[in-house]
């Protein structure tokens, strides 16, 4: 009996091929647009497992573009399991609590040399934060973004909610304002959103970007 399955076209095959650096379909690969940034501040991204292959997850751009960056998957259920590598000295957590210091207001000599960032939706980031005492024991810093998030696929819940990459770039601009290439990371981010928007209806509910409220005194 003849098969009713239609042969796949070359275009369909290309759409199925995945780049194993950015974990996006090769037709939407962002790697070529990312230029390395020689950041001095160490960035440690604790990523919710659901974010690794998220269509519009932005930590992948930080991982590919920053020279000093480490990404670790953190499931909230693994309560109080230790980090694979201890935090170095002068590490702070970028997370908005009532006691968090505004990063831009800190004296230059007191600003962190390493920054921990939680990657996930606000709900998932809070789950990670609540799960690990050693995170809550770190000094906390916060940001006041100068402009709304550039996510165009889905409107952010509040104007001061920003994507993981945007928060990292904002923090690095404060800590090391002379570092070159940070704008390039945001251009790669914008290109990723443009490509995704071309393939995905803007009303699709599953495309919830990684957003964190980095304003002072957030919940």
PEMOPE-V635102 format. One record per backbone hydrogen bond with DSSP energy under -1.0 kcal/mol. NH is the residue of the N-H (numbers start at 1). CO is the residue of the C=O. Records with the same first field share a line. If there is no record, write none. Layout:
BEGIN
NH=CO ; CO
END
This chain:
BEGIN
13=9
14=10
15=11
17=13
19=24
23=19
26=17
28=25
29=26
33=30
34=31
37=65
39=37
42=113
43=68
44=115
45=70
46=117
47=72
48=119
51=48
54=51
57=54
61=58
62=58
63=59
64=60
65=61
66=62
67=37
70=43
72=45
74=47
78=75
79=77
81=78
92=114
93=139
94=116
95=93 ; 141
100=97
101=140
103=142
106=103
110=107
111=108
113=90
114=90
115=42
116=92
117=44
119=46
125=121
126=122
127=123
128=124
129=125
130=126
131=127
132=128
136=132
137=133
138=135
141=93
142=101
143=214
161=158
162=212
167=163
168=164
169=165
170=166
171=167
172=168
173=169
174=170
175=171
176=172
179=176
185=181
186=182
187=183
188=184
189=185
190=186
191=187
192=188
193=189
194=190
195=191
196=192
197=193
198=194
200=196
204=201
208=206
212=162
214=212
217=97
218=215
END
